[in-house]
């Protein structure tokens, strides 16, 4: 049951970790539902959402507006019990966060076989469908190598089918496989990938994430529950934001000193170190329609691993 004890608020030292970041209510709630709710699909009391969002500088009005918008966009479903409103993931919202979670919490990529997945979109597809496809494929790590042509070196075909099906674009998209010819140098391909995916900007974003969070890495396991929850949520939120720009290219196509490797290792270690205390905090302060918050630690421990 939620209380207002100061011991259940993040410390000022820890909340300064968010300094300089622009945190939107919609995106933060998507992070919370993807990280906290998806492993145990339950409906969370609006008051709990307000409390969880407050340390990030998001007030109750913004949380109410965000839940209304996310419900209208079929991310959330609302349940009324007495005078209280509870919000759980809709069926479509659950599929979206599980789909994104496969990339956010993925283990290390398998060794690349040198093959590419090409997605080619017909020119006569409706603009709304084209835009939705491009947005979802960019999130999946595809790069636009030419108008109407997107490529990925290690695409998840199951996720690709879901994206094309959700956009109702089966009749407008051709999917093909390609590979480099050994007789030709790989250097032009490396340069093309650098330009297509703006790897210099992505590297800068990874470096910024490392500068922000690495000073706390060694003490993550010793943080108080409220602090651990704050760091875990902000870490996943910012990691997700950078992943949106990172195509997760194979080692053969990356610079030798690629900071994404270090950042992923840090996030994996910190997430595991923060898990116990942050879950204790959530069980103490979150109220759900079904009663108590379900135990999801077994599923959460598998994140960032090969499992």
C-alpha positions, 0 to 999 in steps of 0.5 A: 500500500502506498504511503508518503514517507520520505524514505520512499522518495528518491534522494536529491542526489539521485534525481539530479541524474535526470538533469538536462534531459527532456522527459515527456509524460507519454514516453516515460509512461511507455517506458514504465509499462514496457519495463514494469507492467509488461512482464506481469500484465496488470492494471495500475492505479492512476494514483500510483502512476502519478507517484512514480512519475513525480520524481521525473518532474512530471505532474499529475495533470501531465500523467492524466493527459498522457494516460488519456492519449495512450488509451485513445491510441490503443496503448492502454485500456482503462478500468473503473473500480469505484472512484478509482481508475486503473490502466493496463496495457491493451492487447495492441499495447502489450504486443507493441511493448513486447515487440520493442522489448525483444530489442531493448533487452536482447542478449548479444547478437549472433555472429553475422552470416553476411546476408542482408534483408531488403524491404522494398515498398511500392510507390503507390502505397498510401502515404499514411501506410508508408510513414507507419512502415518507415517509422516501425522499420527504423525502430527495428533497426532498418536503414533507408538506403534509397527511396522505398528501400530499407535494409537490415543485416540481421533482421528478425523475420517474425518481427518484420511480419508483425510490422508489415501485417500491422500496417496492412501492407502485405500487398505493397512490400517485397522482402528479399535477401542479399549478400556481398560478393567476396570479389568486391571490397567491404569498405564501400559498404562500411562507408555506406552504413556510416552515412545511412545510419549516421553512426557518428551521431549514434556514437555521441549519444552512446558516449553521453549515456555512458557519461551520465550513468557510469559514475553510479555503476559501482554503487548500483547494488547498494542503492536504496529502493526508491533510488534504485527504481529511479535509476533503473527507469531512467536507464531503460528510458535513455537506453531505449531512446539511443537504441531507436537510433542505433541499427545494431550493426554486426561487428564487421561493419562497426568501428573498432572502438564502438561505444555501443558495446561498452554502453550495452555491457554497462546497462546489462550489469546495472539493470541486474544490480538494480533489480532487487531493490527497485522491485521491492520499491514497486511492490511497496508503492504500486497499487493494482486492480488485481490486489498485489503486484505480481512477482516478475523477477524470474522473467526480469532476470532473463533480460540482457541475457541469451535466454 
